[in-house]
């Protein structure tokens, strides 16, 4: 096994082991990928204050997210096509999260189903991410299935009414079903470890959907059904509908604007996620870490504020917590580990982030993650809250959209 020291090592190994179309689906953003790159770059511009002569012999990274005790303030983000990075990927990632003591979030467009993950983790509670499509009866059944397997939180994605243009996916022919061009077939043949894994599982389609919608029994019928489901009409009434139907914890994902954050806080949701969908939607939007402080200042006293986007280390986690986040999410960092080494790789990614968080706390003179605040950051190097400019209420009322993109990767 190669020596793995950081998330970048896992990314490098993942690139060697996964077919190009699936690797670049993860490792890419929309248009120029400027926002995708900014998610990482803006973390690097924030500097830490090193402290000395502090008793750091006893340190604690444990905290709570949505009232749930976690080993560190990190959850695994919902990512579509996880099971195409490694056979049975969602089950393996959920097992690693369970063992480590953090939440796992399953995507609507996962390869493994809700029932698969519940069975694969012996009924351990996990979170479920939801898209709202035109077929409301299907959505109602999906919510009921999530309740039936014991999901403890529902993550409602709000920032995918339409899909951002992702040039790598277009060039690679990533679609439903994927375009099996000669180039793609040759590339897949060069990844024998991946191919053998896929041959050894029956889970190779979107199992939350196929078989659960009348007439959708394979990838071709799934593509036709999905194309008809696109419905750019999501609005806050739909959030209220979900809130009424889902009795558990509700998290709203995709908040970047202070006024949207205020509406999220008023919706009855339990938490929001400051997120730009991993830079895969609006290219030119601010990074998540840059958007975070103003949202925390505006609504952090009313609703639990989480964030995702660009987290590649425990230092990134600490910086997000210092700027007010109560929890963070990793998508790509987890996927790199999964693609590189399967379940062992996910565990390795979590161990790396945890160790980096623990050591960074120590160097900054913190012994408990609850002590982390802006005092650990070097003044002048971190983004300050910008004054909010509320939009007129009338300009917000007419917007309805249902998130529909069948391929979600975040963080």
Kinemage of the C-alpha trace (Angstrom):
@kinemage 1
@onewidth
@group {chain A} dominant
@subgroup {mainchain}
@vectorlist {calphas} color= white
{ca unk a 1} P 0.000 0.000 0.000
{ca unk a 2} L 1.398 3.460 -0.841
{ca unk a 3} L 2.158 5.865 1.976
{ca unk a 4} L -0.884 8.124 2.401
{ca unk a 5} L -0.194 11.362 4.251
{ca unk a 6} L -2.976 13.710 3.130
{ca unk a 7} L -6.152 13.971 1.055
{ca unk a 8} L -4.075 14.937 -1.992
{ca unk a 9} L -2.362 11.536 -1.854
{ca unk a 10} L -5.778 9.880 -1.978
{ca unk a 11} L -6.802 12.083 -4.908
{ca unk a 12} L -3.697 11.112 -6.859
{ca unk a 13} L -4.345 7.425 -6.267
{ca unk a 14} L -8.042 7.776 -7.117
{ca unk a 15} L -7.134 9.296 -10.481
{ca unk a 16} L -5.120 6.191 -11.326
{ca unk a 17} L -7.797 3.711 -10.299
{ca unk a 18} L -11.121 5.112 -11.530
{ca unk a 19} L -12.257 5.550 -15.164
{ca unk a 20} L -11.791 9.088 -16.424
{ca unk a 21} L -15.492 9.926 -16.773
{ca unk a 22} L -16.207 9.067 -13.138
{ca unk a 23} L -13.029 10.583 -11.721
{ca unk a 24} L -13.566 13.874 -13.583
{ca unk a 25} L -17.211 13.908 -12.559
{ca unk a 26} L -15.891 14.308 -9.011
{ca unk a 27} L -12.828 16.406 -9.764
{ca unk a 28} L -14.459 19.242 -11.669
{ca unk a 29} L -16.807 22.205 -11.566
{ca unk a 30} L -18.945 24.263 -13.908
{ca unk a 31} L -17.776 26.533 -16.725
{ca unk a 32} L -14.308 27.919 -15.894
{ca unk a 33} L -14.237 26.065 -12.549
{ca unk a 34} L -13.379 29.366 -10.867
{ca unk a 35} L -15.734 28.844 -7.928
{ca unk a 36} L -14.636 25.217 -7.596
{ca unk a 37} L -11.012 26.351 -7.241
{ca unk a 38} L -11.941 29.281 -4.972
{ca unk a 39} L -13.535 26.881 -2.491
{ca unk a 40} L -10.070 25.478 -1.760
{ca unk a 41} L -7.994 28.603 -2.415
{ca unk a 42} L -9.894 30.841 0.005
{ca unk a 43} L -9.221 28.451 2.862
{ca unk a 44} L -5.504 28.743 2.156
{ca unk a 45} L -5.595 32.526 2.464
{ca unk a 46} L -6.797 32.284 6.074
{ca unk a 47} L -3.872 32.084 8.486
{ca unk a 48} L -3.769 30.612 11.975
{ca unk a 49} L -2.338 32.009 15.205
{ca unk a 50} L 0.225 29.678 16.724
{ca unk a 51} L 0.267 29.757 20.555
{ca unk a 52} L 2.827 28.297 22.949
{ca unk a 53} L 3.248 27.372 26.619
{ca unk a 54} L -0.354 26.139 26.887
{ca unk a 55} L -1.190 22.803 28.514
{ca unk a 56} L -2.448 20.798 25.537
{ca unk a 57} L -2.022 17.338 27.012
{ca unk a 58} L -5.779 16.640 26.952
{ca unk a 59} L -7.668 17.503 23.746
{ca unk a 60} L -11.238 16.890 22.619
{ca unk a 61} L -12.647 17.080 19.094
{ca unk a 62} L -16.071 15.685 19.995
{ca unk a 63} L -19.094 17.940 19.602
{ca unk a 64} L -22.708 17.816 18.373
{ca unk a 65} L -24.355 18.341 15.013
{ca unk a 66} L -28.152 18.630 15.155
{ca unk a 67} L -28.012 17.275 18.681
{ca unk a 68} L -26.142 14.161 17.569
{ca unk a 69} L -22.786 13.498 19.210
{ca unk a 70} L -20.013 13.305 16.620
{ca unk a 71} L -16.328 12.430 16.859
{ca unk a 72} L -15.507 15.701 15.101
{ca unk a 73} L -17.629 18.450 13.494
{ca unk a 74} L -17.690 16.674 10.128
{ca unk a 75} L -20.362 14.762 8.222
{ca unk a 76} L -20.128 12.934 4.916
{ca unk a 77} L -21.920 14.983 2.269
{ca unk a 78} L -24.452 13.539 -0.181
{ca unk a 79} L -22.742 12.675 -3.459
{ca unk a 80} L -24.365 11.201 -6.538
{ca unk a 81} L -22.841 8.198 -8.317
{ca unk a 82} L -20.807 7.277 -5.251
{ca unk a 83} L -21.247 3.622 -6.161
{ca unk a 84} L -19.502 4.261 -9.488
{ca unk a 85} L -16.314 5.385 -7.756
{ca unk a 86} L -16.107 1.976 -6.104
{ca unk a 87} L -18.493 -0.955 -6.118
{ca unk a 88} L -21.121 -0.609 -3.361
{ca unk a 89} L -19.557 2.752 -2.521
{ca unk a 90} L -22.411 4.185 -0.472
{ca unk a 91} L -22.506 1.139 1.792
{ca unk a 92} L -18.740 1.241 2.306
{ca unk a 93} L -18.723 4.966 3.069
{ca unk a 94} L -21.637 4.603 5.496
{ca unk a 95} L -19.823 1.791 7.316
{ca unk a 96} L -16.687 3.897 7.641
{ca unk a 97} L -18.711 6.845 8.963
{ca unk a 98} L -20.507 4.621 11.473
{ca unk a 99} L -17.232 3.201 12.734
{ca unk a 100} L -15.655 6.647 13.047
{ca unk a 101} L -18.662 8.226 14.712
{ca unk a 102} L -19.849 10.854 12.231
{ca unk a 103} L -23.033 11.186 10.114
{ca unk a 104} L -23.286 9.754 6.612
{ca unk a 105} L -25.655 11.379 4.092
{ca unk a 106} L -27.095 9.313 1.237
{ca unk a 107} L -28.008 11.045 -2.039
{ca unk a 108} L -31.322 10.593 -3.822
{ca unk a 109} L -29.266 9.643 -6.891
{ca unk a 110} L -27.097 7.104 -5.138
{ca unk a 111} L -26.237 3.771 -6.709
{ca unk a 112} L -27.047 1.878 -3.515
{ca unk a 113} L -30.552 2.401 -2.202
{ca unk a 114} L -31.833 3.533 1.172
{ca unk a 115} L -32.587 -0.073 1.983
{ca unk a 116} L -29.149 -1.241 0.809
{ca unk a 117} L -27.371 1.195 3.134
{ca unk a 118} L -29.624 0.396 6.088
{ca unk a 119} L -28.994 -3.320 5.635
{ca unk a 120} L -25.265 -2.784 5.062
{ca unk a 121} L -24.897 -0.843 8.328
{ca unk a 122} L -27.159 -3.090 10.440
{ca unk a 123} L -29.817 -0.399 10.727
{ca unk a 124} L -27.484 2.354 11.927
{ca unk a 125} L -29.205 5.777 11.488
{ca unk a 126} L -27.983 7.938 8.614
{ca unk a 127} L -29.101 11.121 6.869
{ca unk a 128} L -30.841 11.303 3.477
{ca unk a 129} L -30.603 14.021 0.829
{ca unk a 130} L -33.756 14.782 -1.162
{ca unk a 131} L -34.496 16.300 -4.569
{ca unk a 132} L -38.066 17.395 -5.218
{ca unk a 133} L -39.227 16.314 -8.709
{ca unk a 134} L -42.523 16.698 -10.595
{ca unk a 135} L -43.659 13.248 -9.484
{ca unk a 136} L -44.810 14.236 -6.007
{ca unk a 137} L -46.175 10.772 -5.304
{ca unk a 138} L -42.680 9.366 -5.825
{ca unk a 139} L -41.214 12.002 -3.507
{ca unk a 140} L -43.769 11.147 -0.842
{ca unk a 141} L -42.875 7.463 -1.142
{ca unk a 142} L -39.177 8.333 -0.984
{ca unk a 143} L -39.687 10.316 2.227
{ca unk a 144} L -41.684 7.432 3.685
{ca unk a 145} L -38.904 5.009 2.749
{ca unk a 146} L -36.344 7.245 4.468
{ca unk a 147} L -38.490 7.209 7.611
{ca unk a 148} L -38.933 3.464 7.277
{ca unk a 149} L -35.209 2.720 7.379
{ca unk a 150} L -34.667 5.076 10.314
{ca unk a 151} L -33.017 8.088 8.674
{ca unk a 152} L -32.483 10.653 11.410
{ca unk a 153} L -32.284 13.775 9.228
{ca unk a 154} L -33.456 14.916 5.804
{ca unk a 155} L -31.188 17.172 3.727
{ca unk a 156} L -33.222 19.136 1.176
{ca unk a 157} L -31.113 20.413 -1.740
{ca unk a 158} L -32.249 23.873 -2.890
{ca unk a 159} L -29.553 24.940 -5.367
{ca unk a 160} L -30.156 22.551 -8.243
{ca unk a 161} L -33.246 23.797 -10.053
{ca unk a 162} L -31.228 23.573 -13.256
{ca unk a 163} L -27.834 22.066 -13.869
{ca unk a 164} L -24.657 24.091 -14.283
{ca unk a 165} L -22.713 23.362 -17.464
{ca unk a 166} L -19.862 21.013 -16.582
{ca unk a 167} L -17.459 20.831 -19.467
{ca unk a 168} L -15.605 17.725 -18.311
{ca unk a 169} L -18.837 15.747 -18.102
{ca unk a 170} L -19.830 16.893 -21.590
{ca unk a 171} L -16.477 15.898 -23.070
{ca unk a 172} L -16.560 12.532 -21.305
{ca unk a 173} L -20.121 11.739 -22.345
{ca unk a 174} L -21.270 11.358 -18.752
{ca unk a 175} L -25.021 10.922 -19.018
{ca unk a 176} L -27.747 8.461 -18.023
{ca unk a 177} L -26.789 5.922 -19.232
{ca unk a 178} L -23.118 6.873 -19.805
{ca unk a 179} L -22.015 7.065 -23.436
{ca unk a 180} L -19.828 3.992 -23.965
{ca unk a 181} L -17.590 5.440 -26.653
{ca unk a 182} L -14.444 3.618 -27.774
{ca unk a 183} L -12.400 6.126 -25.769
{ca unk a 184} L -14.409 5.435 -22.627
{ca unk a 185} L -14.339 1.661 -23.100
{ca unk a 186} L -10.566 1.666 -23.558
{ca unk a 187} L -10.155 3.819 -20.476
{ca unk a 188} L -12.405 1.554 -18.396
{ca unk a 189} L -10.422 -1.490 -19.555
{ca unk a 190} L -7.289 0.146 -18.162
{ca unk a 191} L -8.788 0.129 -14.634
{ca unk a 192} L -8.972 -3.608 -13.804
{ca unk a 193} L -9.357 -3.149 -10.046
{ca unk a 194} L -12.398 -0.937 -10.611
{ca unk a 195} L -13.814 -3.237 -13.277
{ca unk a 196} L -13.562 -6.385 -11.158
{ca unk a 197} L -15.356 -4.613 -8.345
{ca unk a 198} L -18.191 -3.592 -10.635
{ca unk a 199} L -18.507 -7.107 -12.006
{ca unk a 200} L -18.845 -8.378 -8.465
{ca unk a 201} L -21.898 -6.287 -7.565
{ca unk a 202} L -25.430 -6.059 -8.872
{ca unk a 203} L -25.691 -2.409 -7.811
{ca unk a 204} L -24.959 -0.410 -10.966
{ca unk a 205} L -27.982 1.845 -11.377
{ca unk a 206} L -29.909 4.439 -9.338
{ca unk a 207} L -31.571 2.018 -6.949
{ca unk a 208} L -33.569 4.660 -5.080
{ca unk a 209} L -35.462 5.227 -8.349
{ca unk a 210} L -35.314 2.146 -10.583
{ca unk a 211} L -38.037 -0.259 -9.542
{ca unk a 212} L -39.768 2.388 -7.432
{ca unk a 213} L -41.388 4.280 -10.314
{ca unk a 214} L -43.839 2.577 -12.652
{ca unk a 215} L -42.172 1.889 -15.983
{ca unk a 216} L -38.639 2.698 -14.792
{ca unk a 217} L -36.875 -0.644 -14.757
{ca unk a 218} L -33.488 0.074 -16.355
{ca unk a 219} L -31.050 2.863 -17.241
{ca unk a 220} L -32.761 3.721 -20.527
{ca unk a 221} L -36.216 4.130 -19.006
{ca unk a 222} L -34.601 5.995 -16.102
{ca unk a 223} L -33.096 8.528 -18.509
{ca unk a 224} L -36.484 9.103 -20.154
{ca unk a 225} L -38.263 9.473 -16.808
{ca unk a 226} L -35.623 11.821 -15.410
{ca unk a 227} L -35.806 14.100 -18.464
{ca unk a 228} L -39.532 14.517 -17.838
{ca unk a 229} L -39.008 15.303 -14.160
{ca unk a 230} L -37.032 18.500 -14.637
{ca unk a 231} L -39.137 21.163 -12.979
{ca unk a 232} L -37.602 24.587 -12.235
{ca unk a 233} L -40.378 25.646 -9.860
{ca unk a 234} L -39.047 25.105 -6.332
{ca unk a 235} L -39.971 27.804 -3.821
{ca unk a 236} L -40.404 28.205 -0.086
{ca unk a 237} L -43.895 26.733 -0.194
{ca unk a 238} L -42.281 23.456 -1.250
{ca unk a 239} L -39.932 23.685 1.723
{ca unk a 240} L -42.965 24.150 3.958
{ca unk a 241} L -44.586 21.083 2.362
{ca unk a 242} L -41.510 18.983 3.085
{ca unk a 243} L -41.332 20.377 6.614
{ca unk a 244} L -44.912 19.276 7.256
{ca unk a 245} L -44.342 15.816 5.831
{ca unk a 246} L -40.977 15.104 7.474
{ca unk a 247} L -41.176 14.912 11.296
{ca unk a 248} L -37.445 14.625 11.936
{ca unk a 249} L -34.515 17.004 11.620
{ca unk a 250} L -34.564 19.049 8.400
{ca unk a 251} L -31.461 20.596 6.826
{ca unk a 252} L -31.590 23.040 3.894
{ca unk a 253} L -28.597 22.725 1.570
{ca unk a 254} L -27.336 25.306 -0.905
{ca unk a 255} L -27.625 28.623 0.955
{ca unk a 256} L -25.196 31.350 -0.180
{ca unk a 257} L -27.164 34.560 0.262
{ca unk a 258} L -27.976 36.254 3.588
{ca unk a 259} L -31.593 36.894 2.625
{ca unk a 260} L -32.041 33.233 1.670
{ca unk a 261} L -30.481 32.323 5.017
{ca unk a 262} L -33.101 34.438 6.796
{ca unk a 263} L -35.856 32.669 4.886
{ca unk a 264} L -34.294 29.312 5.760
{ca unk a 265} L -34.253 30.292 9.441
{ca unk a 266} L -37.945 31.220 9.233
{ca unk a 267} L -38.913 27.990 7.451
{ca unk a 268} L -38.851 25.738 10.484
{ca unk a 269} L -35.728 23.899 9.325
{ca unk a 270} L -33.247 22.820 11.972
{ca unk a 271} L -30.058 23.683 10.063
{ca unk a 272} L -28.800 25.150 6.820
{ca unk a 273} L -25.698 24.354 4.811
{ca unk a 274} L -23.722 27.221 3.312
{ca unk a 275} L -22.841 25.605 -0.006
{ca unk a 276} L -22.300 26.402 -3.680
{ca unk a 277} L -22.675 22.751 -4.660
{ca unk a 278} L -18.944 22.252 -4.764
{ca unk a 279} L -18.557 24.864 -7.498
{ca unk a 280} L -20.691 22.784 -9.862
{ca unk a 281} L -23.560 25.240 -10.320
{ca unk a 282} L -23.028 29.017 -10.561
{ca unk a 283} L -19.451 29.634 -11.601
{ca unk a 284} L -18.449 33.060 -10.312
{ca unk a 285} L -20.284 32.650 -7.023
{ca unk a 286} L -18.265 33.222 -3.846
{ca unk a 287} L -16.568 30.341 -2.103
{ca unk a 288} L -18.496 28.795 0.748
{ca unk a 289} L -15.969 29.887 3.361
{ca unk a 290} L -16.204 33.474 2.113
{ca unk a 291} L -20.011 33.402 2.277
{ca unk a 292} L -20.084 31.794 5.727
{ca unk a 293} L -19.374 34.675 8.163
{ca unk a 294} L -22.171 36.984 6.981
{ca unk a 295} L -24.701 34.155 7.172
{ca unk a 296} L -23.562 33.175 10.657
{ca unk a 297} L -23.845 36.787 11.771
{ca unk a 298} L -27.340 37.124 10.304
{ca unk a 299} L -28.984 33.873 11.439
{ca unk a 300} L -26.537 31.860 13.532
{ca unk a 301} L -28.548 32.620 16.663
{ca unk a 302} L -31.753 31.287 15.035
{ca unk a 303} L -30.660 28.177 13.126
{ca unk a 304} L -27.691 25.829 13.167
{ca unk a 305} L -25.284 26.850 10.394
{ca unk a 306} L -23.160 24.226 8.631
{ca unk a 307} L -20.952 24.567 5.552
{ca unk a 308} L -19.387 22.533 2.769
{ca unk a 309} L -17.112 23.248 -0.160
{ca unk a 310} L -13.339 22.956 -0.431
{ca unk a 311} L -12.594 21.087 2.795
{ca unk a 312} L -9.469 19.024 2.189
{ca unk a 313} L -7.922 19.008 5.656
{ca unk a 314} L -8.564 19.236 9.360
{ca unk a 315} L -7.209 22.768 9.225
{ca unk a 316} L -10.035 23.672 6.839
{ca unk a 317} L -12.514 22.214 9.326
{ca unk a 318} L -11.036 24.299 12.124
{ca unk a 319} L -11.157 27.491 10.048
{ca unk a 320} L -14.821 26.908 9.224
{ca unk a 321} L -15.643 26.300 12.893
{ca unk a 322} L -13.677 29.445 13.833
{ca unk a 323} L -15.871 31.440 11.451
{ca unk a 324} L -19.044 30.160 13.069
{ca unk a 325} L -20.006 26.869 11.427
{ca unk a 326} L -21.385 24.261 13.813
{ca unk a 327} L -20.534 21.469 11.393
{ca unk a 328} L -18.840 20.796 8.067
{ca unk a 329} L -19.274 18.276 5.244
{ca unk a 330} L -16.788 16.432 3.067
{ca unk a 331} L -17.726 15.145 -0.379
{ca unk a 332} L -14.677 15.035 -2.612
{ca unk a 333} L -12.293 14.226 0.243
{ca unk a 334} L -14.395 11.155 1.018
{ca unk a 335} L -14.773 10.192 -2.647
{ca unk a 336} L -11.027 10.356 -3.265
{ca unk a 337} L -10.524 7.919 -0.398
{ca unk a 338} L -13.306 5.627 -1.607
{ca unk a 339} L -12.036 5.593 -5.187
{ca unk a 340} L -8.476 4.972 -4.048
{ca unk a 341} L -8.924 2.281 -1.418
{ca unk a 342} L -12.611 1.526 -0.900
{ca unk a 343} L -13.891 1.457 2.674
{ca unk a 344} L -10.329 1.559 3.969
{ca unk a 345} L -9.772 4.740 1.953
{ca unk a 346} L -12.808 6.470 3.462
{ca unk a 347} L -11.563 5.570 6.923
{ca unk a 348} L -8.135 6.890 5.994
{ca unk a 349} L -9.605 10.200 4.802
{ca unk a 350} L -11.475 10.593 8.089
{ca unk a 351} L -8.369 9.718 10.101
{ca unk a 352} L -6.314 12.278 8.171
{ca unk a 353} L -8.824 15.071 8.721
{ca unk a 354} L -9.263 14.186 12.390
{ca unk a 355} L -5.531 14.094 13.081
{ca unk a 356} L -4.975 17.404 11.295
{ca unk a 357} L -7.811 18.985 13.290
{ca unk a 358} L -6.434 17.648 16.566
{ca unk a 359} L -2.843 18.797 15.896
{ca unk a 360} L -3.932 22.205 14.630
{ca unk a 361} L -6.007 22.765 17.751
{ca unk a 362} L -2.931 21.937 19.814
{ca unk a 363} L -0.647 24.317 17.907
{ca unk a 364} L -3.236 27.072 18.354
{ca unk a 365} L -3.487 26.452 22.080
{ca unk a 366} L -6.993 24.930 22.019
{ca unk a 367} L -7.869 21.828 23.994
{ca unk a 368} L -11.535 21.537 23.021
{ca unk a 369} L -13.185 22.118 19.652
{ca unk a 370} L -15.847 24.085 21.554
{ca unk a 371} L -13.159 26.703 22.287
{ca unk a 372} L -12.453 27.345 18.612
{ca unk a 373} L -13.500 30.817 17.501
{ca unk a 374} L -12.082 33.700 15.476
{ca unk a 375} L -9.390 34.108 18.104
{ca unk a 376} L -7.451 31.234 16.508
{ca unk a 377} L -7.237 33.136 13.197
{ca unk a 378} L -4.710 35.797 12.288
{ca unk a 379} L -6.585 39.118 12.058
{ca unk a 380} L -6.803 40.512 8.557
{ca unk a 381} L -6.471 37.153 6.816
{ca unk a 382} L -10.017 35.862 7.079
{ca unk a 383} L -13.170 37.154 5.329
{ca unk a 384} L -15.256 39.526 7.372
{ca unk a 385} L -19.069 39.597 7.281
{ca unk a 386} L -20.274 41.820 4.461
{ca unk a 387} L -23.321 44.030 5.000
{ca unk a 388} L -26.450 42.335 3.686
{ca unk a 389} L -28.623 44.014 1.061
{ca unk a 390} L -32.088 42.412 1.370
{ca unk a 391} L -34.038 41.873 -1.820
{ca unk a 392} L -37.613 43.178 -1.960
{ca unk a 393} L -39.988 40.463 -0.828
{ca unk a 394} L -41.979 40.767 -4.051
{ca unk a 395} L -38.962 39.839 -6.139
{ca unk a 396} L -38.641 36.548 -4.228
{ca unk a 397} L -42.234 35.414 -4.179
{ca unk a 398} L -42.662 34.350 -7.786
{ca unk a 399} L -39.761 31.918 -7.976
{ca unk a 400} L -40.670 28.229 -8.013
{ca unk a 401} L -38.225 25.453 -8.813
{ca unk a 402} L -37.717 21.783 -8.128
{ca unk a 403} L -34.112 20.561 -7.949
{ca unk a 404} L -33.709 17.987 -10.679
{ca unk a 405} L -30.147 17.333 -11.692
{ca unk a 406} L -29.652 13.583 -11.492
{ca unk a 407} L -25.936 13.851 -10.679
{ca unk a 408} L -24.930 15.598 -7.463
{ca unk a 409} L -21.398 15.966 -6.152
{ca unk a 410} L -20.601 18.466 -3.475
{ca unk a 411} L -17.881 19.761 -1.234
